[in-house]
């Protein structure tokens, strides 16, 4: 049996959830999720999590990273520690070179 890939999924909107679902069904190892920070919404400006964050929480995927700055040392070090083979990106922000050059594949 082939070795499972270590995958970090990056996405935010509702339609990205279907890709994350398919990834889970594929049996690969999801070692983390990266999504946008919670945003103020509605009249009370309550923080609203992204669809990806809600789904990842429901599925028990950890960690869920929500960096405000994709170049921050803390975020980069956390990504390195996940030791991902690949990142799967669906409707996320432009990634700086330091981020997309981290995974092995």
MIMI-773754 format. One record per atom (N, C-alpha, C): x, y, z; residue in three letters; atom name. Coordinates in steps of 0.05 Angstrom, whole numbers, always signed. Last residue first. Layout:
// MIMI-773754
<r c1="X" c2="Y" c3="Z" residuo="ALA" atomo="CA"/>
...
END
This chain:
// MIMI-773754
<r c1="+142" c2="+367" c3="-33" residuo="UNK" atomo="N"/>
<r c1="+134" c2="+361" c3="-61" residuo="UNK" atomo="CA"/>
<r c1="+120" c2="+385" c3="-73" residuo="UNK" atomo="C"/>
<r c1="+155" c2="+387" c3="+17" residuo="UNK" atomo="N"/>
<r c1="+175" c2="+371" c3="+3" residuo="UNK" atomo="CA"/>
<r c1="+168" c2="+367" c3="-26" residuo="UNK" atomo="C"/>
<r c1="+137" c2="+456" c3="+30" residuo="UNK" atomo="N"/>
<r c1="+132" c2="+428" c3="+29" residuo="UNK" atomo="CA"/>
<r c1="+152" c2="+413" c3="+11" residuo="UNK" atomo="C"/>
<r c1="+160" c2="+511" c3="+24" residuo="UNK" atomo="N"/>
<r c1="+165" c2="+494" c3="+47" residuo="UNK" atomo="CA"/>
<r c1="+160" c2="+464" c3="+42" residuo="UNK" atomo="C"/>
<r c1="+146" c2="+547" c3="-15" residuo="UNK" atomo="N"/>
<r c1="+171" c2="+532" c3="-19" residuo="UNK" atomo="CA"/>
<r c1="+177" c2="+512" c3="+3" residuo="UNK" atomo="C"/>
<r c1="+102" c2="+574" c3="+0" residuo="UNK" atomo="N"/>
<r c1="+98" c2="+552" c3="-20" residuo="UNK" atomo="CA"/>
<r c1="+124" c2="+537" c3="-25" residuo="UNK" atomo="C"/>
<r c1="+126" c2="+609" c3="+40" residuo="UNK" atomo="N"/>
<r c1="+105" c2="+589" c3="+47" residuo="UNK" atomo="CA"/>
<r c1="+104" c2="+567" c3="+26" residuo="UNK" atomo="C"/>
<r c1="+162" c2="+641" c3="+13" residuo="UNK" atomo="N"/>
<r c1="+171" c2="+627" c3="+37" residuo="UNK" atomo="CA"/>
<r c1="+151" c2="+605" c3="+45" residuo="UNK" atomo="C"/>
<r c1="+130" c2="+665" c3="-26" residuo="UNK" atomo="N"/>
<r c1="+148" c2="+644" c3="-34" residuo="UNK" atomo="CA"/>
<r c1="+157" c2="+628" c3="-9" residuo="UNK" atomo="C"/>
<r c1="+62" c2="+675" c3="-2" residuo="UNK" atomo="N"/>
<r c1="+89" c2="+684" c3="-7" residuo="UNK" atomo="CA"/>
<r c1="+108" c2="+660" c3="-13" residuo="UNK" atomo="C"/>
<r c1="+1" c2="+663" c3="-35" residuo="UNK" atomo="N"/>
<r c1="+21" c2="+653" c3="-16" residuo="UNK" atomo="CA"/>
<r c1="+48" c2="+665" c3="-23" residuo="UNK" atomo="C"/>
<r c1="-59" c2="+696" c3="-36" residuo="UNK" atomo="N"/>
<r c1="-34" c2="+693" c3="-50" residuo="UNK" atomo="CA"/>
<r c1="-13" c2="+685" c3="-30" residuo="UNK" atomo="C"/>
<r c1="-111" c2="+659" c3="+0" residuo="UNK" atomo="N"/>
<r c1="-96" c2="+683" c3="-8" residuo="UNK" atomo="CA"/>
<r c1="-71" c2="+676" c3="-24" residuo="UNK" atomo="C"/>
<r c1="-154" c2="+609" c3="-30" residuo="UNK" atomo="N"/>
<r c1="-141" c2="+622" c3="-8" residuo="UNK" atomo="CA"/>
<r c1="-125" c2="+646" c3="-18" residuo="UNK" atomo="C"/>
<r c1="-180" c2="+568" c3="-62" residuo="UNK" atomo="N"/>
<r c1="-191" c2="+594" c3="-56" residuo="UNK" atomo="CA"/>
<r c1="-180" c2="+605" c3="-30" residuo="UNK" atomo="C"/>
<r c1="-143" c2="+516" c3="-41" residuo="UNK" atomo="N"/>
<r c1="-169" c2="+521" c3="-55" residuo="UNK" atomo="CA"/>
<r c1="-180" c2="+548" c3="-45" residuo="UNK" atomo="C"/>
<r c1="-86" c2="+479" c3="-40" residuo="UNK" atomo="N"/>
<r c1="-96" c2="+506" c3="-37" residuo="UNK" atomo="CA"/>
<r c1="-121" c2="+509" c3="-54" residuo="UNK" atomo="C"/>
<r c1="-49" c2="+434" c3="-6" residuo="UNK" atomo="N"/>
<r c1="-71" c2="+435" c3="-25" residuo="UNK" atomo="CA"/>
<r c1="-85" c2="+461" c3="-20" residuo="UNK" atomo="C"/>
<r c1="+19" c2="+422" c3="+0" residuo="UNK" atomo="N"/>
<r c1="-3" c2="+439" c3="+8" residuo="UNK" atomo="CA"/>
<r c1="-24" c2="+437" c3="-14" residuo="UNK" atomo="C"/>
<r c1="+57" c2="+362" c3="+18" residuo="UNK" atomo="N"/>
<r c1="+45" c2="+381" c3="-1" residuo="UNK" atomo="CA"/>
<r c1="+25" c2="+399" c3="+13" residuo="UNK" atomo="C"/>
<r c1="+81" c2="+342" c3="+63" residuo="UNK" atomo="N"/>
<r c1="+92" c2="+335" c3="+36" residuo="UNK" atomo="CA"/>
<r c1="+82" c2="+354" c3="+15" residuo="UNK" atomo="C"/>
<r c1="+95" c2="+378" c3="+124" residuo="UNK" atomo="N"/>
<r c1="+77" c2="+369" c3="+102" residuo="UNK" atomo="CA"/>
<r c1="+92" c2="+361" c3="+77" residuo="UNK" atomo="C"/>
<r c1="+111" c2="+390" c3="+178" residuo="UNK" atomo="N"/>
<r c1="+126" c2="+372" c3="+160" residuo="UNK" atomo="CA"/>
<r c1="+109" c2="+360" c3="+137" residuo="UNK" atomo="C"/>
<r c1="+96" c2="+422" c3="+218" residuo="UNK" atomo="N"/>
<r c1="+76" c2="+403" c3="+208" residuo="UNK" atomo="CA"/>
<r c1="+88" c2="+383" c3="+188" residuo="UNK" atomo="C"/>
<r c1="+138" c2="+457" c3="+225" residuo="UNK" atomo="N"/>
<r c1="+135" c2="+435" c3="+244" residuo="UNK" atomo="CA"/>
<r c1="+114" c2="+414" c3="+235" residuo="UNK" atomo="C"/>
<r c1="+128" c2="+494" c3="+184" residuo="UNK" atomo="N"/>
<r c1="+151" c2="+476" c3="+182" residuo="UNK" atomo="CA"/>
<r c1="+148" c2="+452" c3="+200" residuo="UNK" atomo="C"/>
<r c1="+83" c2="+520" c3="+206" residuo="UNK" atomo="N"/>
<r c1="+81" c2="+504" c3="+181" residuo="UNK" atomo="CA"/>
<r c1="+104" c2="+485" c3="+179" residuo="UNK" atomo="C"/>
<r c1="+108" c2="+544" c3="+251" residuo="UNK" atomo="N"/>
<r c1="+86" c2="+525" c3="+255" residuo="UNK" atomo="CA"/>
<r c1="+83" c2="+508" c3="+230" residuo="UNK" atomo="C"/>
<r c1="+143" c2="+579" c3="+224" residuo="UNK" atomo="N"/>
<r c1="+154" c2="+558" c3="+242" residuo="UNK" atomo="CA"/>
<r c1="+133" c2="+536" c3="+247" residuo="UNK" atomo="C"/>
<r c1="+106" c2="+613" c3="+199" residuo="UNK" atomo="N"/>
<r c1="+125" c2="+597" c3="+183" residuo="UNK" atomo="CA"/>
<r c1="+136" c2="+574" c3="+200" residuo="UNK" atomo="C"/>
<r c1="+80" c2="+636" c3="+244" residuo="UNK" atomo="N"/>
<r c1="+65" c2="+620" c3="+225" residuo="UNK" atomo="CA"/>
<r c1="+84" c2="+602" c3="+209" residuo="UNK" atomo="C"/>
<r c1="+124" c2="+663" c3="+269" residuo="UNK" atomo="N"/>
<r c1="+108" c2="+643" c3="+283" residuo="UNK" atomo="CA"/>
<r c1="+93" c2="+624" c3="+264" residuo="UNK" atomo="C"/>
<r c1="+139" c2="+699" c3="+229" residuo="UNK" atomo="N"/>
<r c1="+158" c2="+678" c3="+238" residuo="UNK" atomo="CA"/>
<r c1="+142" c2="+656" c3="+252" residuo="UNK" atomo="C"/>
<r c1="+94" c2="+717" c3="+177" residuo="UNK" atomo="N"/>
<r c1="+103" c2="+719" c3="+205" residuo="UNK" atomo="CA"/>
<r c1="+120" c2="+694" c3="+213" residuo="UNK" atomo="C"/>
<r c1="+73" c2="+717" c3="+127" residuo="UNK" atomo="N"/>
<r c1="+102" c2="+718" c3="+129" residuo="UNK" atomo="CA"/>
<r c1="+112" c2="+718" c3="+158" residuo="UNK" atomo="C"/>
<r c1="+19" c2="+721" c3="+131" residuo="UNK" atomo="N"/>
<r c1="+30" c2="+696" c3="+121" residuo="UNK" atomo="CA"/>
<r c1="+60" c2="+695" c3="+122" residuo="UNK" atomo="C"/>
<r c1="-17" c2="+747" c3="+182" residuo="UNK" atomo="N"/>
<r c1="+6" c2="+753" c3="+166" residuo="UNK" atomo="CA"/>
<r c1="+19" c2="+727" c3="+157" residuo="UNK" atomo="C"/>
<r c1="-58" c2="+723" c3="+207" residuo="UNK" atomo="N"/>
<r c1="-63" c2="+749" c3="+196" residuo="UNK" atomo="CA"/>
<r c1="-41" c2="+757" c3="+176" residuo="UNK" atomo="C"/>
<r c1="-73" c2="+653" c3="+205" residuo="UNK" atomo="N"/>
<r c1="-53" c2="+675" c3="+206" residuo="UNK" atomo="CA"/>
<r c1="-63" c2="+701" c3="+194" residuo="UNK" atomo="C"/>
<r c1="-98" c2="+607" c3="+231" residuo="UNK" atomo="N"/>
<r c1="-112" c2="+630" c3="+220" residuo="UNK" atomo="CA"/>
<r c1="-94" c2="+654" c3="+220" residuo="UNK" atomo="C"/>
<r c1="-99" c2="+536" c3="+232" residuo="UNK" atomo="N"/>
<r c1="-84" c2="+560" c3="+233" residuo="UNK" atomo="CA"/>
<r c1="-99" c2="+583" c3="+219" residuo="UNK" atomo="C"/>
<r c1="-116" c2="+482" c3="+267" residuo="UNK" atomo="N"/>
<r c1="-128" c2="+501" c3="+249" residuo="UNK" atomo="CA"/>
<r c1="-114" c2="+527" c3="+252" residuo="UNK" atomo="C"/>
<r c1="-78" c2="+421" c3="+273" residuo="UNK" atomo="N"/>
<r c1="-86" c2="+447" c3="+281" residuo="UNK" atomo="CA"/>
<r c1="-101" c2="+462" c3="+259" residuo="UNK" atomo="C"/>
<r c1="-137" c2="+381" c3="+268" residuo="UNK" atomo="N"/>
<r c1="-121" c2="+400" c3="+283" residuo="UNK" atomo="CA"/>
<r c1="-93" c2="+399" c3="+272" residuo="UNK" atomo="C"/>
<r c1="-202" c2="+360" c3="+256" residuo="UNK" atomo="N"/>
<r c1="-176" c2="+365" c3="+244" residuo="UNK" atomo="CA"/>
<r c1="-162" c2="+386" c3="+260" residuo="UNK" atomo="C"/>
<r c1="-254" c2="+345" c3="+268" residuo="UNK" atomo="N"/>
<r c1="-232" c2="+340" c3="+288" residuo="UNK" atomo="CA"/>
<r c1="-204" c2="+344" c3="+277" residuo="UNK" atomo="C"/>
<r c1="-296" c2="+358" c3="+238" residuo="UNK" atomo="N"/>
<r c1="-282" c2="+334" c3="+231" residuo="UNK" atomo="CA"/>
<r c1="-259" c2="+327" c3="+250" residuo="UNK" atomo="C"/>
<r c1="-310" c2="+407" c3="+260" residuo="UNK" atomo="N"/>
<r c1="-330" c2="+386" c3="+261" residuo="UNK" atomo="CA"/>
<r c1="-316" c2="+358" c3="+256" residuo="UNK" atomo="C"/>
<r c1="-264" c2="+437" c3="+246" residuo="UNK" atomo="N"/>
<r c1="-271" c2="+432" c3="+274" residuo="UNK" atomo="CA"/>
<r c1="-290" c2="+408" c3="+277" residuo="UNK" atomo="C"/>
<r c1="-271" c2="+437" c3="+190" residuo="UNK" atomo="N"/>
<r c1="-247" c2="+424" c3="+202" residuo="UNK" atomo="CA"/>
<r c1="-252" c2="+418" c3="+232" residuo="UNK" atomo="C"/>
<r c1="-318" c2="+468" c3="+186" residuo="UNK" atomo="N"/>
<r c1="-318" c2="+440" c3="+178" residuo="UNK" atomo="CA"/>
<r c1="-294" c2="+425" c3="+190" residuo="UNK" atomo="C"/>
<r c1="-302" c2="+517" c3="+207" residuo="UNK" atomo="N"/>
<r c1="-324" c2="+503" c3="+219" residuo="UNK" atomo="CA"/>
<r c1="-324" c2="+473" c3="+212" residuo="UNK" atomo="C"/>
<r c1="-260" c2="+530" c3="+171" residuo="UNK" atomo="N"/>
<r c1="-255" c2="+527" c3="+200" residuo="UNK" atomo="CA"/>
<r c1="-277" c2="+510" c3="+213" residuo="UNK" atomo="C"/>
<r c1="-289" c2="+534" c3="+123" residuo="UNK" atomo="N"/>
<r c1="-268" c2="+514" c3="+126" residuo="UNK" atomo="CA"/>
<r c1="-262" c2="+509" c3="+155" residuo="UNK" atomo="C"/>
<r c1="-321" c2="+578" c3="+132" residuo="UNK" atomo="N"/>
<r c1="-334" c2="+552" c3="+128" residuo="UNK" atomo="CA"/>
<r c1="-314" c2="+529" c3="+131" residuo="UNK" atomo="C"/>
<r c1="-293" c2="+620" c3="+184" residuo="UNK" atomo="N"/>
<r c1="-297" c2="+611" c3="+156" residuo="UNK" atomo="CA"/>
<r c1="-310" c2="+584" c3="+155" residuo="UNK" atomo="C"/>
<r c1="-330" c2="+651" c3="+239" residuo="UNK" atomo="N"/>
<r c1="-309" c2="+634" c3="+228" residuo="UNK" atomo="CA"/>
<r c1="-315" c2="+627" c3="+199" residuo="UNK" atomo="C"/>
<r c1="-343" c2="+716" c3="+259" residuo="UNK" atomo="N"/>
<r c1="-354" c2="+693" c3="+244" residuo="UNK" atomo="CA"/>
<r c1="-332" c2="+677" c3="+233" residuo="UNK" atomo="C"/>
<r c1="-353" c2="+757" c3="+314" residuo="UNK" atomo="N"/>
<r c1="-333" c2="+743" c3="+297" residuo="UNK" atomo="CA"/>
<r c1="-346" c2="+718" c3="+285" residuo="UNK" atomo="C"/>
<r c1="-404" c2="+806" c3="+311" residuo="UNK" atomo="N"/>
<r c1="-393" c2="+782" c3="+323" residuo="UNK" atomo="CA"/>
<r c1="-374" c2="+768" c3="+304" residuo="UNK" atomo="C"/>
<r c1="-430" c2="+854" c3="+299" residuo="UNK" atomo="N"/>
<r c1="-402" c2="+850" c3="+291" residuo="UNK" atomo="CA"/>
<r c1="-389" c2="+827" c3="+306" residuo="UNK" atomo="C"/>
<r c1="-483" c2="+859" c3="+305" residuo="UNK" atomo="N"/>
<r c1="-467" c2="+860" c3="+330" residuo="UNK" atomo="CA"/>
<r c1="-437" c2="+857" c3="+325" residuo="UNK" atomo="C"/>
<r c1="-500" c2="+854" c3="+252" residuo="UNK" atomo="N"/>
<r c1="-504" c2="+879" c3="+267" residuo="UNK" atomo="CA"/>
<r c1="-486" c2="+881" c3="+291" residuo="UNK" atomo="C"/>
<r c1="-450" c2="+816" c3="+215" residuo="UNK" atomo="N"/>
<r c1="-476" c2="+822" c3="+226" residuo="UNK" atomo="CA"/>
<r c1="-477" c2="+848" c3="+241" residuo="UNK" atomo="C"/>
<r c1="-382" c2="+802" c3="+233" residuo="UNK" atomo="N"/>
<r c1="-404" c2="+799" c3="+215" residuo="UNK" atomo="CA"/>
<r c1="-430" c2="+806" c3="+230" residuo="UNK" atomo="C"/>
<r c1="-311" c2="+799" c3="+231" residuo="UNK" atomo="N"/>
<r c1="-335" c2="+811" c3="+243" residuo="UNK" atomo="CA"/>
<r c1="-358" c2="+809" c3="+223" residuo="UNK" atomo="C"/>
<r c1="-279" c2="+736" c3="+218" residuo="UNK" atomo="N"/>
<r c1="-285" c2="+763" c3="+210" residuo="UNK" atomo="CA"/>
<r c1="-310" c2="+773" c3="+224" residuo="UNK" atomo="C"/>
<r c1="-222" c2="+695" c3="+234" residuo="UNK" atomo="N"/>
<r c1="-251" c2="+701" c3="+237" residuo="UNK" atomo="CA"/>
<r c1="-256" c2="+730" c3="+231" residuo="UNK" atomo="C"/>
<r c1="-170" c2="+689" c3="+183" residuo="UNK" atomo="N"/>
<r c1="-180" c2="+695" c3="+210" residuo="UNK" atomo="CA"/>
<r c1="-210" c2="+700" c3="+211" residuo="UNK" atomo="C"/>
<r c1="-172" c2="+636" c3="+134" residuo="UNK" atomo="N"/>
<r c1="-171" c2="+664" c3="+141" residuo="UNK" atomo="CA"/>
<r c1="-180" c2="+668" c3="+170" residuo="UNK" atomo="C"/>
<r c1="-134" c2="+575" c3="+144" residuo="UNK" atomo="N"/>
<r c1="-157" c2="+590" c3="+135" residuo="UNK" atomo="CA"/>
<r c1="-155" c2="+619" c3="+144" residuo="UNK" atomo="C"/>
<r c1="-105" c2="+513" c3="+141" residuo="UNK" atomo="N"/>
<r c1="-100" c2="+542" c3="+143" residuo="UNK" atomo="CA"/>
<r c1="-123" c2="+556" c3="+130" residuo="UNK" atomo="C"/>
<r c1="-98" c2="+452" c3="+176" residuo="UNK" atomo="N"/>
<r c1="-115" c2="+469" c3="+159" residuo="UNK" atomo="CA"/>
<r c1="-107" c2="+498" c3="+163" residuo="UNK" atomo="C"/>
<r c1="-60" c2="+391" c3="+180" residuo="UNK" atomo="N"/>
<r c1="-68" c2="+417" c3="+188" residuo="UNK" atomo="CA"/>
<r c1="-85" c2="+431" c3="+167" residuo="UNK" atomo="C"/>
<r c1="-52" c2="+341" c3="+161" residuo="UNK" atomo="N"/>
<r c1="-37" c2="+348" c3="+185" residuo="UNK" atomo="CA"/>
<r c1="-43" c2="+376" c3="+194" residuo="UNK" atomo="C"/>
<r c1="-85" c2="+289" c3="+135" residuo="UNK" atomo="N"/>
<r c1="-88" c2="+318" c3="+136" residuo="UNK" atomo="CA"/>
<r c1="-75" c2="+327" c3="+163" residuo="UNK" atomo="C"/>
<r c1="-67" c2="+236" c3="+97" residuo="UNK" atomo="N"/>
<r c1="-64" c2="+247" c3="+124" residuo="UNK" atomo="CA"/>
<r c1="-65" c2="+277" c3="+124" residuo="UNK" atomo="C"/>
<r c1="-118" c2="+206" c3="+55" residuo="UNK" atomo="N"/>
<r c1="-92" c2="+218" c3="+60" residuo="UNK" atomo="CA"/>
<r c1="-91" c2="+230" c3="+88" residuo="UNK" atomo="C"/>
<r c1="-168" c2="+187" c3="+43" residuo="UNK" atomo="N"/>
<r c1="-152" c2="+173" c3="+63" residuo="UNK" atomo="CA"/>
<r c1="-124" c2="+184" c3="+67" residuo="UNK" atomo="C"/>
<r c1="-206" c2="+210" c3="+12" residuo="UNK" atomo="N"/>
<r c1="-184" c2="+197" c3="-2" residuo="UNK" atomo="CA"/>
<r c1="-166" c2="+182" c3="+17" residuo="UNK" atomo="C"/>
<r c1="-240" c2="+237" c3="+47" residuo="UNK" atomo="N"/>
<r c1="-249" c2="+211" c3="+37" residuo="UNK" atomo="CA"/>
<r c1="-226" c2="+196" c3="+23" residuo="UNK" atomo="C"/>
<r c1="-210" c2="+284" c3="+53" residuo="UNK" atomo="N"/>
<r c1="-214" c2="+266" c3="+76" residuo="UNK" atomo="CA"/>
<r c1="-222" c2="+238" c3="+67" residuo="UNK" atomo="C"/>
<r c1="-215" c2="+304" c3="+2" residuo="UNK" atomo="N"/>
<r c1="-189" c2="+298" c3="+12" residuo="UNK" atomo="CA"/>
<r c1="-191" c2="+279" c3="+36" residuo="UNK" atomo="C"/>
<r c1="-269" c2="+314" c3="+0" residuo="UNK" atomo="N"/>
<r c1="-258" c2="+295" c3="-18" residuo="UNK" atomo="CA"/>
<r c1="-230" c2="+286" c3="-8" residuo="UNK" atomo="C"/>
<r c1="-272" c2="+355" c3="+39" residuo="UNK" atomo="N"/>
<r c1="-287" c2="+330" c3="+43" residuo="UNK" atomo="CA"/>
<r c1="-275" c2="+308" c3="+26" residuo="UNK" atomo="C"/>
<r c1="-242" c2="+395" c3="+13" residuo="UNK" atomo="N"/>
<r c1="-232" c2="+383" c3="+39" residuo="UNK" atomo="CA"/>
<r c1="-246" c2="+357" c3="+45" residuo="UNK" atomo="C"/>
<r c1="-277" c2="+405" c3="-29" residuo="UNK" atomo="N"/>
<r c1="-250" c2="+395" c3="-35" residuo="UNK" atomo="CA"/>
<r c1="-238" c2="+382" c3="-10" residuo="UNK" atomo="C"/>
<r c1="-321" c2="+425" c3="-2" residuo="UNK" atomo="N"/>
<r c1="-324" c2="+400" c3="-18" residuo="UNK" atomo="CA"/>
<r c1="-296" c2="+388" c3="-24" residuo="UNK" atomo="C"/>
<r c1="-302" c2="+473" c3="+19" residuo="UNK" atomo="N"/>
<r c1="-308" c2="+451" c3="+37" residuo="UNK" atomo="CA"/>
<r c1="-310" c2="+424" c3="+22" residuo="UNK" atomo="C"/>
<r c1="-299" c2="+512" c3="-18" residuo="UNK" atomo="N"/>
<r c1="-274" c2="+497" c3="-13" residuo="UNK" atomo="CA"/>
<r c1="-279" c2="+473" c3="+5" residuo="UNK" atomo="C"/>
<r c1="-348" c2="+538" c3="-17" residuo="UNK" atomo="N"/>
<r c1="-344" c2="+518" c3="-38" residuo="UNK" atomo="CA"/>
<r c1="-318" c2="+503" c3="-35" residuo="UNK" atomo="C"/>
<r c1="-343" c2="+573" c3="+28" residuo="UNK" atomo="N"/>
<r c1="-361" c2="+550" c3="+29" residuo="UNK" atomo="CA"/>
<r c1="-353" c2="+529" c3="+8" residuo="UNK" atomo="C"/>
<r c1="-273" c2="+595" c3="+34" residuo="UNK" atomo="N"/>
<r c1="-301" c2="+597" c3="+29" residuo="UNK" atomo="CA"/>
<r c1="-316" c2="+571" c3="+29" residuo="UNK" atomo="C"/>
<r c1="-216" c2="+578" c3="+48" residuo="UNK" atomo="N"/>
<r c1="-234" c2="+594" c3="+65" residuo="UNK" atomo="CA"/>
<r c1="-263" c2="+591" c3="+59" residuo="UNK" atomo="C"/>
<r c1="-154" c2="+539" c3="+52" residuo="UNK" atomo="N"/>
<r c1="-178" c2="+549" c3="+39" residuo="UNK" atomo="CA"/>
<r c1="-196" c2="+564" c3="+58" residuo="UNK" atomo="C"/>
<r c1="-108" c2="+489" c3="+52" residuo="UNK" atomo="N"/>
<r c1="-111" c2="+518" c3="+54" residuo="UNK" atomo="CA"/>
<r c1="-135" c2="+527" c3="+39" residuo="UNK" atomo="C"/>
<r c1="-83" c2="+432" c3="+84" residuo="UNK" atomo="N"/>
<r c1="-104" c2="+443" c3="+67" residuo="UNK" atomo="CA"/>
<r c1="-107" c2="+473" c3="+73" residuo="UNK" atomo="C"/>
<r c1="-26" c2="+394" c3="+83" residuo="UNK" atomo="N"/>
<r c1="-38" c2="+418" c3="+95" residuo="UNK" atomo="CA"/>
<r c1="-58" c2="+429" c3="+75" residuo="UNK" atomo="C"/>
<r c1="-12" c2="+325" c3="+86" residuo="UNK" atomo="N"/>
<r c1="-23" c2="+347" c3="+71" residuo="UNK" atomo="CA"/>
<r c1="-33" c2="+369" c3="+90" residuo="UNK" atomo="C"/>
<r c1="+28" c2="+272" c3="+74" residuo="UNK" atomo="N"/>
<r c1="+22" c2="+291" c3="+96" residuo="UNK" atomo="CA"/>
<r c1="+13" c2="+317" c3="+82" residuo="UNK" atomo="C"/>
<r c1="+5" c2="+213" c3="+41" residuo="UNK" atomo="N"/>
<r c1="+17" c2="+240" c3="+40" residuo="UNK" atomo="CA"/>
<r c1="+9" c2="+256" c3="+64" residuo="UNK" atomo="C"/>
<r c1="+17" c2="+146" c3="+57" residuo="UNK" atomo="N"/>
<r c1="-1" c2="+168" c3="+56" residuo="UNK" atomo="CA"/>
<r c1="+15" c2="+194" c3="+56" residuo="UNK" atomo="C"/>
<r c1="+49" c2="+98" c3="+14" residuo="UNK" atomo="N"/>
<r c1="+50" c2="+115" c3="+38" residuo="UNK" atomo="CA"/>
<r c1="+31" c2="+138" c3="+35" residuo="UNK" atomo="C"/>
<r c1="+12" c2="+45" c3="-17" residuo="UNK" atomo="N"/>
<r c1="+28" c2="+69" c3="-18" residuo="UNK" atomo="CA"/>
<r c1="+27" c2="+84" c3="+8" residuo="UNK" atomo="C"/>
<r c1="+17" c2="-23" c3="+0" residuo="UNK" atomo="N"/>
<r c1="+0" c2="+0" c3="+0" residuo="UNK" atomo="CA"/>
<r c1="+18" c2="+25" c3="+0" residuo="UNK" atomo="C"/>
END
